[in-house]
Each structure stands twice: as C-alpha cells, then as structure tokens.
Amino acid sequence: MAQSGDMKAHDQTYGGFMRMLKIGTIITVLLAAFVVWLIA
C-alpha cells in the first residue's frame, strides 16, 4: 500500500494534470471554433 506521503504527491500531480487537461480542452475547442469561423 502507498504511504501517506506518496498519496499527497500523487494527489497534487493528478490534480495538476486534470487542471491542465481541462484548460487544454477548452483552448482546443475555442481554437477549433475560431478556425471553423475563419473558413466559413
């Protein structure tokens, strides 16, 4: 089983990864919508 210190590090890493994933998804959707708007 993981030690409590390892779980804290894991939680911080996972939280940062999920935050960047959400921000990256939003930016990608906005950029794709902008490109479609330019083409249309």
PDB file of N, CA, C and O in Angstrom:
ATOM      1  N   MET A   1       0.846  -1.182   0.000  1.00  0.00           N
ATOM      2  CA  MET A   1       0.000   0.000   0.000  1.00  0.00           C
ATOM      3  C   MET A   1       0.886   1.239   0.000  1.00  0.00           C
ATOM      4  O   MET A   1       1.980   1.222   0.565  1.00  0.00           O
ATOM      5  N   ALA A   2       0.425   2.295  -0.622  1.00  0.00           N
ATOM      6  CA  ALA A   2       1.207   3.528  -0.703  1.00  0.00           C
ATOM      7  C   ALA A   2       1.237   4.225   0.653  1.00  0.00           C
ATOM      8  O   ALA A   2       0.267   4.190   1.410  1.00  0.00           O
ATOM      9  N   GLN A   3       2.360   4.852   0.940  1.00  0.00           N
ATOM     10  CA  GLN A   3       2.465   5.611   2.172  1.00  0.00           C
ATOM     11  C   GLN A   3       1.731   6.935   2.006  1.00  0.00           C
ATOM     12  O   GLN A   3       1.478   7.378   0.885  1.00  0.00           O
ATOM     13  N   SER A   4       1.390   7.566   3.133  1.00  0.00           N
ATOM     14  CA  SER A   4       0.596   8.801   3.069  1.00  0.00           C
ATOM     15  C   SER A   4       1.342   9.910   2.329  1.00  0.00           C
ATOM     16  O   SER A   4       0.705  10.710   1.644  1.00  0.00           O
ATOM     17  N   GLY A   5       2.645   9.984   2.442  1.00  0.00           N
ATOM     18  CA  GLY A   5       3.427  10.988   1.716  1.00  0.00           C
ATOM     19  C   GLY A   5       3.338  10.781   0.226  1.00  0.00           C
ATOM     20  O   GLY A   5       3.280  11.742  -0.542  1.00  0.00           O
ATOM     21  N   ASP A   6       3.328   9.516  -0.187  1.00  0.00           N
ATOM     22  CA  ASP A   6       3.201   9.214  -1.611  1.00  0.00           C
ATOM     23  C   ASP A   6       1.822   9.598  -2.128  1.00  0.00           C
ATOM     24  O   ASP A   6       1.691  10.049  -3.266  1.00  0.00           O
ATOM     25  N   MET A   7       0.803   9.428  -1.313  1.00  0.00           N
ATOM     26  CA  MET A   7      -0.556   9.771  -1.740  1.00  0.00           C
ATOM     27  C   MET A   7      -0.712  11.287  -1.886  1.00  0.00           C
ATOM     28  O   MET A   7      -1.411  11.752  -2.787  1.00  0.00           O
ATOM     29  N   LYS A   8      -0.069  12.058  -1.011  1.00  0.00           N
ATOM     30  CA  LYS A   8      -0.134  13.515  -1.128  1.00  0.00           C
ATOM     31  C   LYS A   8       0.503  13.965  -2.432  1.00  0.00           C
ATOM     32  O   LYS A   8      -0.042  14.817  -3.133  1.00  0.00           O
ATOM     33  N   ALA A   9       1.650  13.396  -2.755  1.00  0.00           N
ATOM     34  CA  ALA A   9       2.323  13.739  -4.006  1.00  0.00           C
ATOM     35  C   ALA A   9       1.477  13.304  -5.195  1.00  0.00           C
ATOM     36  O   ALA A   9       1.379  14.021  -6.192  1.00  0.00           O
ATOM     37  N   HIS A  10       0.875  12.146  -5.089  1.00  0.00           N
ATOM     38  CA  HIS A  10       0.013  11.653  -6.161  1.00  0.00           C
ATOM     39  C   HIS A  10      -1.182  12.576  -6.365  1.00  0.00           C
ATOM     40  O   HIS A  10      -1.525  12.906  -7.500  1.00  0.00           O
ATOM     41  N   ASP A  11      -1.814  12.993  -5.281  1.00  0.00           N
ATOM     42  CA  ASP A  11      -2.981  13.882  -5.372  1.00  0.00           C
ATOM     43  C   ASP A  11      -2.604  15.206  -6.024  1.00  0.00           C
ATOM     44  O   ASP A  11      -3.365  15.730  -6.838  1.00  0.00           O
ATOM     45  N   GLN A  12      -1.444  15.753  -5.681  1.00  0.00           N
ATOM     46  CA  GLN A  12      -1.011  17.011  -6.274  1.00  0.00           C
ATOM     47  C   GLN A  12      -0.725  16.841  -7.761  1.00  0.00           C
ATOM     48  O   GLN A  12      -1.114  17.685  -8.569  1.00  0.00           O
ATOM     49  N   THR A  13      -0.055  15.766  -8.123  1.00  0.00           N
ATOM     50  CA  THR A  13       0.267  15.511  -9.529  1.00  0.00           C
ATOM     51  C   THR A  13      -0.998  15.280 -10.335  1.00  0.00           C
ATOM     52  O   THR A  13      -1.148  15.831 -11.425  1.00  0.00           O
ATOM     53  N   TYR A  14      -1.906  14.475  -9.810  1.00  0.00           N
ATOM     54  CA  TYR A  14      -3.156  14.178 -10.509  1.00  0.00           C
ATOM     55  C   TYR A  14      -4.004  15.433 -10.651  1.00  0.00           C
ATOM     56  O   TYR A  14      -4.589  15.671 -11.708  1.00  0.00           O
ATOM     57  N   GLY A  15      -4.075  16.236  -9.597  1.00  0.00           N
ATOM     58  CA  GLY A  15      -4.842  17.478  -9.650  1.00  0.00           C
ATOM     59  C   GLY A  15      -4.287  18.439 -10.699  1.00  0.00           C
ATOM     60  O   GLY A  15      -5.048  19.053 -11.446  1.00  0.00           O
ATOM     61  N   GLY A  16      -2.983  18.566 -10.754  1.00  0.00           N
ATOM     62  CA  GLY A  16      -2.360  19.427 -11.756  1.00  0.00           C
ATOM     63  C   GLY A  16      -2.595  18.923 -13.166  1.00  0.00           C
ATOM     64  O   GLY A  16      -2.843  19.707 -14.082  1.00  0.00           O
ATOM     65  N   PHE A  17      -2.516  17.615 -13.336  1.00  0.00           N
ATOM     66  CA  PHE A  17      -2.752  17.019 -14.652  1.00  0.00           C
ATOM     67  C   PHE A  17      -4.180  17.258 -15.108  1.00  0.00           C
ATOM     68  O   PHE A  17      -4.405  17.629 -16.260  1.00  0.00           O
ATOM     69  N   MET A  18      -5.146  17.053 -14.227  1.00  0.00           N
ATOM     70  CA  MET A  18      -6.545  17.250 -14.591  1.00  0.00           C
ATOM     71  C   MET A  18      -6.842  18.716 -14.901  1.00  0.00           C
ATOM     72  O   MET A  18      -7.616  19.010 -15.812  1.00  0.00           O
ATOM     73  N   ARG A  19      -6.237  19.631 -14.155  1.00  0.00           N
ATOM     74  CA  ARG A  19      -6.429  21.057 -14.405  1.00  0.00           C
ATOM     75  C   ARG A  19      -5.897  21.423 -15.791  1.00  0.00           C
ATOM     76  O   ARG A  19      -6.563  22.133 -16.545  1.00  0.00           O
ATOM     77  N   MET A  20      -4.693  20.938 -16.129  1.00  0.00           N
ATOM     78  CA  MET A  20      -4.124  21.230 -17.438  1.00  0.00           C
ATOM     79  C   MET A  20      -4.925  20.574 -18.555  1.00  0.00           C
ATOM     80  O   MET A  20      -5.045  21.141 -19.642  1.00  0.00           O
ATOM     81  N   LEU A  21      -5.468  19.401 -18.307  1.00  0.00           N
ATOM     82  CA  LEU A  21      -6.298  18.724 -19.301  1.00  0.00           C
ATOM     83  C   LEU A  21      -7.558  19.534 -19.586  1.00  0.00           C
ATOM     84  O   LEU A  21      -7.946  19.693 -20.744  1.00  0.00           O
ATOM     85  N   LYS A  22      -8.196  20.047 -18.539  1.00  0.00           N
ATOM     86  CA  LYS A  22      -9.405  20.857 -18.719  1.00  0.00           C
ATOM     87  C   LYS A  22      -9.098  22.141 -19.477  1.00  0.00           C
ATOM     88  O   LYS A  22      -9.817  22.502 -20.408  1.00  0.00           O
ATOM     89  N   ILE A  23      -8.035  22.828 -19.082  1.00  0.00           N
ATOM     90  CA  ILE A  23      -7.661  24.076 -19.749  1.00  0.00           C
ATOM     91  C   ILE A  23      -7.291  23.804 -21.204  1.00  0.00           C
ATOM     92  O   ILE A  23      -7.688  24.557 -22.093  1.00  0.00           O
ATOM     93  N   GLY A  24      -6.543  22.746 -21.453  1.00  0.00           N
ATOM     94  CA  GLY A  24      -6.157  22.399 -22.816  1.00  0.00           C
ATOM     95  C   GLY A  24      -7.348  22.057 -23.684  1.00  0.00           C
ATOM     96  O   GLY A  24      -7.381  22.407 -24.864  1.00  0.00           O
ATOM     97  N   THR A  25      -8.330  21.377 -23.111  1.00  0.00           N
ATOM     98  CA  THR A  25      -9.540  21.040 -23.860  1.00  0.00           C
ATOM     99  C   THR A  25     -10.313  22.295 -24.235  1.00  0.00           C
ATOM    100  O   THR A  25     -10.774  22.429 -25.368  1.00  0.00           O
ATOM    101  N   ILE A  26     -10.454  23.207 -23.293  1.00  0.00           N
ATOM    102  CA  ILE A  26     -11.180  24.458 -23.551  1.00  0.00           C
ATOM    103  C   ILE A  26     -10.467  25.266 -24.635  1.00  0.00           C
ATOM    104  O   ILE A  26     -11.113  25.774 -25.551  1.00  0.00           O
ATOM    105  N   ILE A  27      -9.157  25.386 -24.540  1.00  0.00           N
ATOM    106  CA  ILE A  27      -8.388  26.140 -25.535  1.00  0.00           C
ATOM    107  C   ILE A  27      -8.516  25.494 -26.908  1.00  0.00           C
ATOM    108  O   ILE A  27      -8.671  26.194 -27.909  1.00  0.00           O
ATOM    109  N   THR A  28      -8.454  24.163 -26.966  1.00  0.00           N
ATOM    110  CA  THR A  28      -8.571  23.459 -28.238  1.00  0.00           C
ATOM    111  C   THR A  28      -9.937  23.672 -28.872  1.00  0.00           C
ATOM    112  O   THR A  28     -10.031  23.893 -30.079  1.00  0.00           O
ATOM    113  N   VAL A  29     -10.996  23.607 -28.073  1.00  0.00           N
ATOM    114  CA  VAL A  29     -12.355  23.826 -28.600  1.00  0.00           C
ATOM    115  C   VAL A  29     -12.497  25.259 -29.115  1.00  0.00           C
ATOM    116  O   VAL A  29     -13.056  25.479 -30.189  1.00  0.00           O
ATOM    117  N   LEU A  30     -12.000  26.215 -28.365  1.00  0.00           N
ATOM    118  CA  LEU A  30     -12.093  27.608 -28.802  1.00  0.00           C
ATOM    119  C   LEU A  30     -11.294  27.842 -30.078  1.00  0.00           C
ATOM    120  O   LEU A  30     -11.759  28.539 -30.980  1.00  0.00           O
ATOM    121  N   LEU A  31     -10.115  27.276 -30.161  1.00  0.00           N
ATOM    122  CA  LEU A  31      -9.288  27.426 -31.358  1.00  0.00           C
ATOM    123  C   LEU A  31      -9.944  26.759 -32.559  1.00  0.00           C
ATOM    124  O   LEU A  31      -9.932  27.321 -33.654  1.00  0.00           O
ATOM    125  N   ALA A  32     -10.509  25.584 -32.379  1.00  0.00           N
ATOM    126  CA  ALA A  32     -11.198  24.895 -33.474  1.00  0.00           C
ATOM    127  C   ALA A  32     -12.404  25.700 -33.935  1.00  0.00           C
ATOM    128  O   ALA A  32     -12.642  25.805 -35.138  1.00  0.00           O
ATOM    129  N   ALA A  33     -13.170  26.268 -33.015  1.00  0.00           N
ATOM    130  CA  ALA A  33     -14.326  27.084 -33.382  1.00  0.00           C
ATOM    131  C   ALA A  33     -13.875  28.327 -34.156  1.00  0.00           C
ATOM    132  O   ALA A  33     -14.538  28.738 -35.109  1.00  0.00           O
ATOM    133  N   PHE A  34     -12.773  28.913 -33.756  1.00  0.00           N
ATOM    134  CA  PHE A  34     -12.242  30.085 -34.449  1.00  0.00           C
ATOM    135  C   PHE A  34     -11.819  29.732 -35.875  1.00  0.00           C
ATOM    136  O   PHE A  34     -12.092  30.492 -36.804  1.00  0.00           O
ATOM    137  N   VAL A  35     -11.167  28.609 -36.054  1.00  0.00           N
ATOM    138  CA  VAL A  35     -10.732  28.174 -37.388  1.00  0.00           C
ATOM    139  C   VAL A  35     -11.947  27.888 -38.259  1.00  0.00           C
ATOM    140  O   VAL A  35     -11.960  28.268 -39.430  1.00  0.00           O
ATOM    141  N   VAL A  36     -12.955  27.238 -37.725  1.00  0.00           N
ATOM    142  CA  VAL A  36     -14.175  26.977 -38.496  1.00  0.00           C
ATOM    143  C   VAL A  36     -14.828  28.297 -38.888  1.00  0.00           C
ATOM    144  O   VAL A  36     -15.307  28.439 -40.013  1.00  0.00           O
ATOM    145  N   TRP A  37     -14.852  29.265 -37.970  1.00  0.00           N
ATOM    146  CA  TRP A  37     -15.423  30.578 -38.260  1.00  0.00           C
ATOM    147  C   TRP A  37     -14.634  31.273 -39.376  1.00  0.00           C
ATOM    148  O   TRP A  37     -15.230  31.922 -40.236  1.00  0.00           O
ATOM    149  N   LEU A  38     -13.308  31.145 -39.371  1.00  0.00           N
ATOM    150  CA  LEU A  38     -12.491  31.748 -40.423  1.00  0.00           C
ATOM    151  C   LEU A  38     -12.781  31.121 -41.780  1.00  0.00           C
ATOM    152  O   LEU A  38     -12.862  31.827 -42.786  1.00  0.00           O
ATOM    153  N   ILE A  39     -12.936  29.818 -41.813  1.00  0.00           N
ATOM    154  CA  ILE A  39     -13.160  29.111 -43.068  1.00  0.00           C
ATOM    155  C   ILE A  39     -14.557  29.391 -43.617  1.00  0.00           C
ATOM    156  O   ILE A  39     -14.735  29.521 -44.828  1.00  0.00           O
ATOM    157  N   ALA A  40     -15.535  29.482 -42.740  1.00  0.00           N
ATOM    158  CA  ALA A  40     -16.939  29.641 -43.183  1.00  0.00           C
ATOM    159  C   ALA A  40     -17.203  31.003 -43.786  1.00  0.00           C
ATOM    160  O   ALA A  40     -18.327  31.287 -44.202  1.00  0.00           O
TER     161      ALA A  40
END
